[in-house]
């Protein structure tokens, strides 16, 4: 099982599909969010209410969080939701991307437990695990609940996924579960904007606002440059996993990024914000003539064309394979998963360079490399 496949599962681990239709909307100041369609943040007197819309059930709320300053008295008549005292001092984190974000905003010390530690390529986190300062809480799919309780986290950060049936024993701990559903947003900047919510949790609002301003400005500047260049090459994304090709939906963050990079995508008109599970024959029929192929893989070395073909014989039928226009992102050698969700501007730069090869390039590719013979 490849690292990409495992992380794909972990990234969609266990959901709580609540039946609430709305959170409390009584008097309060709604925080303006530029891009997110899943978050709403309302500041009230004495607390902040954060509603996460259910990305799989229109009009429903996945979770409501009530953020109350740690030193303040608990207000009376709070709306229904998970109460979290802020700033959070101790967190168990199930995903490498959120570990990376917390570390980047100076809150790595607040991580007291992690899941899937072998997939977290952050030296600081790995060192603290070795020293016993961060607990290894086992698999994200079957976490060691007793270990989590032992480290006494204020919150558990994990990623939900559709129709999981709940969180099992984790729900019985009474520890607030922060459902990190940003991967279901429909644009890269909407996904990145969730850092504002996480900044509120950890008392780093100003720092995160400044970081997002940089990401927003950089991404839109790159997007504007592409609009001056025109349409780029057609592209196929990712590869077979077992008997299935997981193709990013047209409304997914990758689908939107291809559009922002000026690329032509065979599934551009698709309405899914997640991935489509397709057989190779369907992918070949619809995207076999794509001019360039970009995929992610996990290896201790850079892949070659022969090695790629040995994984699935049908790849040789793809135009991009025959024309030697294949770019691979080795997630073992890059920080793709750790950086790109909250720094989509860095990934957009790679997309633009690959989809517009005739454009003068000013920076080297960060994540992708053209395959060697």
Secondary structure, DSSP 8 states (H G I E B T S, - for coil): --HHHHHHHHTT-------------SS-EE---SS-SSEEEEEETTEEEEEEE-TTSTT-EEEEEEEEETTS---SS--SSEEEEES---EEE--HHHHHHHHHTT-GGGEEEESSGGG---HHHHHHHHTTSSEE-B-SSSB-HHHHHHTT-SEEEE---TT----GGGGGG--EEEE--GGGSSSHHHHHTTHHHHHHHTT-HHHHHHHHHHHHHHHHHHHHHHHHH----EEEE--EETTEEEEE-TTSHHHHHHHHTT-EETTTT---SSEEEE-HHHHHHHHTT-SEEEEEE--SS--BHHHHHHH-GGGGGSHHHHTT-EEEEETTTS-HHHHTTT-HHHHHHHHHHHH-TTS---S--SS-EE-B-
